[in-house]
Amino acid sequence: MAKIKVKQVKSSIKRPQNQKRTLAALGLHRIGQVVEHDDSASVLGMINTVKHLVSTEEA
């Protein structure tokens, strides 16, 4: 299965609670932090929820 790197580029301050929880579920806690996940439908859906706060690339 392919991997995808997710990097937080914007703050979660003043964001709705569901977006804050989605970032936490992805394992992101601070700006500039990078995590690697499998390229699954559930992860892609979470990334789509916070696409304005993160950047992605193939690993």
C-alpha positions as CSV (number, residue, x, y, z in Angstrom):
1,M,0.0,0.0,0.0
2,A,1.3,3.5,-0.8
3,K,2.3,5.9,1.9
4,I,1.5,9.6,2.1
5,K,3.3,12.3,4.1
6,V,1.1,14.9,5.8
7,K,2.6,18.2,7.2
8,Q,0.7,20.7,9.3
9,V,1.3,24.2,7.8
10,K,-1.4,26.3,9.6
11,S,-2.6,26.6,13.2
12,S,-5.7,24.9,14.5
13,I,-6.5,28.0,16.7
14,K,-10.0,29.4,16.0
15,R,-11.0,26.3,14.0
16,P,-14.1,24.1,14.6
17,Q,-13.7,21.3,17.1
18,N,-14.1,18.6,14.4
19,Q,-11.0,20.0,12.6
20,K,-9.0,20.1,15.8
21,R,-9.9,16.5,16.5
22,T,-9.1,15.4,12.9
23,L,-5.6,16.9,13.2
24,A,-5.1,15.1,16.5
25,A,-6.3,11.8,14.9
26,L,-3.8,12.3,12.1
27,G,-1.1,12.7,14.8
28,L,-0.4,16.3,14.2
29,H,0.1,18.6,17.2
30,R,2.3,21.5,16.0
31,I,3.0,23.5,12.8
32,G,5.8,21.9,10.8
33,Q,5.2,18.4,12.1
34,V,5.3,15.6,9.5
35,V,3.6,12.2,9.9
36,E,3.3,9.3,7.5
37,H,0.2,7.3,6.9
38,D,-1.0,4.5,4.6
39,D,-3.0,5.8,1.6
40,S,-6.4,4.5,2.7
41,A,-9.9,5.9,2.1
42,S,-10.3,6.9,5.8
43,V,-7.0,8.8,5.9
44,L,-7.8,10.6,2.7
45,G,-11.2,11.6,4.0
46,M,-9.5,13.0,7.2
47,I,-7.0,14.9,5.0
48,N,-9.8,16.3,2.9
49,T,-11.5,17.7,6.1
50,V,-8.4,19.7,7.0
51,K,-6.9,20.3,3.5
52,H,-6.6,24.0,4.2
53,L,-4.4,23.3,7.3
54,V,-2.0,20.7,5.8
55,S,0.1,19.9,2.8
56,T,0.6,16.4,1.4
57,E,3.0,14.5,-0.7
58,E,3.7,10.9,-1.8
59,A,6.2,9.1,0.4
